[in-house]
Amino acid sequence: MGAKPIVIADDHPLFRAALKQAIAAAAPDRDIVETASLTEARAAIDARAPGLVCLDLHMEDSDGFAGLLGLRHDFPALPVAVVSGSEGGDVIQRAMKFGASAFIPKSLTIEEIRGAIAEVLDGGVWAPETGRSDGGDGALAEKLAGLTPTQLKVLISVHKGLLNKQIAYEMSISEATVKAHLTAIFRKLNVQTRTQAVIAAGALIADPDVVRDDG
């Protein structure tokens, strides 16, 4: 069996091209699968069983760290390298606490990205120096990581201000099922109110001040 492919999940064609160049230098024997959304990435994972996913936090359907947590839940043995335009230490630390094998800022050079990818493919963990100190609420990160993908979707919908009936409609489930998920979410996060859950969900949303390279 040949080396497992690598999936790139990023909605910016120019950065996908740069990342592909770095990956090809780090692992010339690997096929590279390019996707532009989390949905496409999941389909590629199911079809190709890759050895690494490079995930942008800010695609339209990734919902910040919720996309990362969903992948870690469904594919626990699959390394995920987060790629992002943000270099804030707390964002990096959250990504690593949520199970990323690497945090790769988009400002890095091709050679630096190559080195980070090579480290992860060799079984290691990589992050910039600014994100290696332990900070933030590790207990909350652990609680959020314990939510199922469906519970994550419900929590993100609550964070967006949707009512139970709107969540039920968007997810094609009953309001009773939404309430059951909320009860489980409250229990896992150790909160008592919807407002407290919204505050906790804020840790899932990547830094809104991230600069996106849409050009």
C-alpha positions as CSV (number, residue, x, y, z in Angstrom):
1,M,0.0,0.0,0.0
2,G,1.3,3.5,-0.9
3,A,1.5,6.5,1.3
4,K,-1.8,7.9,2.4
5,P,-2.9,11.1,0.6
6,I,-3.2,14.5,2.2
7,V,-6.4,16.6,2.0
8,I,-6.3,20.4,1.8
9,A,-9.5,22.1,3.0
10,D,-9.3,25.8,2.2
11,D,-11.6,28.0,0.2
12,H,-8.8,30.3,-1.0
13,P,-7.3,29.0,-4.3
14,L,-4.1,30.9,-4.0
15,F,-3.3,29.6,-0.5
16,R,-4.3,26.1,-1.6
17,A,-1.7,26.3,-4.3
18,A,1.0,27.5,-1.9
19,L,0.1,24.8,0.6
20,K,0.2,22.2,-2.1
21,Q,3.7,23.3,-3.0
22,A,4.8,23.0,0.6
23,I,3.3,19.6,1.0
24,A,4.8,18.3,-2.3
25,A,8.2,19.4,-1.0
26,A,7.6,17.7,2.4
27,A,6.1,14.5,1.1
28,P,6.7,14.1,-2.7
29,D,5.2,10.5,-2.5
30,R,1.8,11.7,-1.3
31,D,-1.2,12.4,-3.5
32,I,-2.8,15.8,-2.6
33,V,-6.6,16.2,-2.6
34,E,-7.8,19.9,-2.8
35,T,-11.2,20.8,-1.3
36,A,-12.9,24.2,-0.8
37,S,-15.2,23.4,2.1
38,L,-15.6,21.2,5.2
39,T,-18.3,19.2,3.4
40,E,-16.0,18.5,0.5
41,A,-13.2,17.6,2.9
42,R,-15.3,15.1,4.8
43,A,-16.3,13.5,1.5
44,A,-12.6,13.2,0.5
45,I,-11.8,11.7,3.9
46,D,-14.5,9.1,3.5
47,A,-13.3,8.3,-0.1
48,R,-9.6,8.4,0.3
49,A,-8.7,7.7,4.0
50,P,-5.9,10.3,4.1
51,G,-3.0,10.5,6.4
52,L,-3.4,14.2,7.1
53,V,-5.9,17.0,6.7
54,C,-4.9,20.6,6.5
55,L,-7.9,22.6,7.7
56,D,-8.8,26.3,7.3
57,L,-10.9,27.4,10.3
58,H,-12.6,30.1,8.3
59,M,-14.4,28.3,5.5
60,E,-18.1,29.1,5.2
61,D,-19.2,25.8,6.7
62,S,-16.5,25.2,9.2
63,D,-18.0,27.3,12.1
64,G,-14.6,28.0,13.6
65,F,-13.3,25.3,15.9
66,A,-16.5,23.3,15.6
67,G,-15.3,21.9,12.3
68,L,-12.0,20.8,13.9
69,L,-13.8,19.2,16.8
70,G,-16.2,17.4,14.4
71,L,-13.3,15.9,12.5
72,R,-11.5,14.9,15.7
73,H,-14.7,13.2,17.0
74,D,-15.5,11.3,13.7
75,F,-11.9,10.5,12.7
76,P,-9.9,10.3,16.0
77,A,-6.8,8.7,14.4
78,L,-6.6,11.3,11.6
79,P,-4.1,14.1,12.2
80,V,-5.5,17.6,11.5
81,A,-3.2,20.6,10.9
82,V,-5.1,23.9,11.3
83,V,-4.1,26.6,8.8
84,S,-5.2,30.1,9.6
85,G,-4.6,33.8,9.0
86,S,-4.7,34.3,12.8
87,E,-1.5,34.3,14.8
88,G,-3.0,35.1,18.2
89,G,-1.6,33.0,21.0
90,D,-5.0,32.2,22.5
91,V,-6.4,31.0,19.1
92,I,-3.4,28.8,18.6
93,Q,-3.7,27.3,22.1
94,R,-7.4,26.6,21.6
95,A,-6.7,24.8,18.4
96,M,-4.1,22.6,20.0
97,K,-6.3,21.9,23.0
98,F,-9.1,21.0,20.6
99,G,-6.9,18.3,19.2
100,A,-5.0,19.8,16.3
101,S,-1.6,18.2,15.5
102,A,-0.3,21.6,14.2
103,F,-1.3,25.2,13.9
104,I,0.2,26.7,10.7
105,P,-0.2,30.5,10.3
106,K,-0.7,31.5,6.7
107,S,2.1,34.1,7.0
108,L,4.7,31.5,7.2
109,T,7.1,31.0,4.2
110,I,6.7,27.9,2.0
111,E,9.8,26.5,3.6
112,E,8.4,27.0,7.1
113,I,5.1,25.4,6.1
114,R,7.1,22.5,4.6
115,G,8.9,22.0,7.9
116,A,5.7,22.0,9.9
117,I,4.0,19.5,7.6
118,A,7.1,17.2,7.7
119,E,7.0,17.3,11.5
120,V,3.3,16.2,11.7
121,L,3.8,13.5,9.1
122,D,6.7,12.2,11.2
123,G,4.2,11.8,14.1
124,G,5.1,15.1,15.9
125,V,3.1,18.2,16.9
126,W,4.0,21.7,15.6
127,A,2.9,25.2,16.7
128,P,4.5,28.6,16.6
129,E,6.4,29.6,19.8
130,T,3.6,32.2,20.6
131,G,1.1,29.3,20.9
132,R,3.1,26.8,22.9
133,S,2.5,28.2,26.4
134,D,-0.4,26.7,28.4
135,G,-3.2,29.3,28.7
136,G,-6.9,29.7,28.4
137,D,-9.6,27.5,29.9
138,G,-8.4,24.0,29.4
139,A,-11.3,22.6,31.4
140,L,-13.8,24.3,29.0
141,A,-11.9,23.0,26.0
142,E,-12.1,19.5,27.3
143,K,-15.9,19.9,27.9
144,L,-16.5,21.2,24.4
145,A,-14.4,18.4,23.0
146,G,-16.8,16.0,24.6
147,L,-19.8,17.2,22.6
148,T,-21.0,15.1,19.7
149,P,-21.1,16.6,16.2
150,T,-24.9,17.0,16.4
151,Q,-24.6,18.7,19.8
152,L,-21.9,21.0,18.4
153,K,-24.3,22.0,15.6
154,V,-27.0,22.8,18.0
155,L,-24.7,24.8,20.2
156,I,-23.4,26.8,17.3
157,S,-27.0,27.5,16.2
158,V,-27.8,28.7,19.7
159,H,-24.7,31.0,19.6
160,K,-26.0,32.4,16.3
161,G,-29.3,33.3,18.1
162,L,-31.5,30.8,16.5
163,L,-34.7,29.7,18.4
164,N,-35.4,26.0,19.0
165,K,-37.9,25.8,16.2
166,Q,-35.5,27.4,13.8
167,I,-32.7,24.9,14.8
168,A,-35.2,22.1,14.4
169,Y,-36.1,23.3,10.9
170,E,-32.5,23.8,9.8
171,M,-31.4,20.4,11.1
172,S,-34.6,18.5,10.0
173,I,-35.2,17.3,13.5
174,S,-38.1,17.9,16.0
175,E,-38.1,20.6,18.6
176,A,-38.2,17.9,21.3
177,T,-35.0,16.5,19.9
178,V,-33.4,20.0,20.0
179,K,-34.5,20.4,23.6
180,A,-33.0,16.9,24.4
181,H,-29.7,18.0,22.8
182,L,-29.7,21.2,24.8
183,T,-30.3,19.3,28.0
184,A,-27.3,17.1,27.2
185,I,-25.2,20.2,26.2
186,F,-26.0,22.0,29.5
187,R,-25.0,18.9,31.5
188,K,-21.7,18.4,29.6
189,L,-20.7,22.0,29.9
190,N,-22.0,22.3,33.5
191,V,-24.2,25.3,32.7
192,Q,-27.7,26.1,33.7
193,T,-28.9,28.7,31.2
194,R,-29.0,29.3,27.4
195,T,-26.9,32.5,28.0
196,Q,-24.2,30.5,29.8
197,A,-24.1,28.0,26.9
198,V,-23.8,30.9,24.4
199,I,-20.8,32.2,26.4
200,A,-19.2,28.8,26.4
201,A,-19.8,28.5,22.6
202,G,-17.8,31.6,22.1
203,A,-14.7,29.6,22.7
204,L,-15.6,27.6,19.5
205,I,-15.7,30.6,17.3
206,A,-12.3,31.5,15.8
207,D,-11.0,35.1,16.3
208,P,-13.3,37.4,14.3
209,D,-10.5,39.7,13.6
210,V,-8.7,37.1,11.5
211,V,-7.5,38.7,8.2
212,R,-8.8,36.7,5.3
213,D,-6.8,36.6,2.0
214,D,-9.7,36.8,-0.4
215,G,-7.6,38.0,-3.3
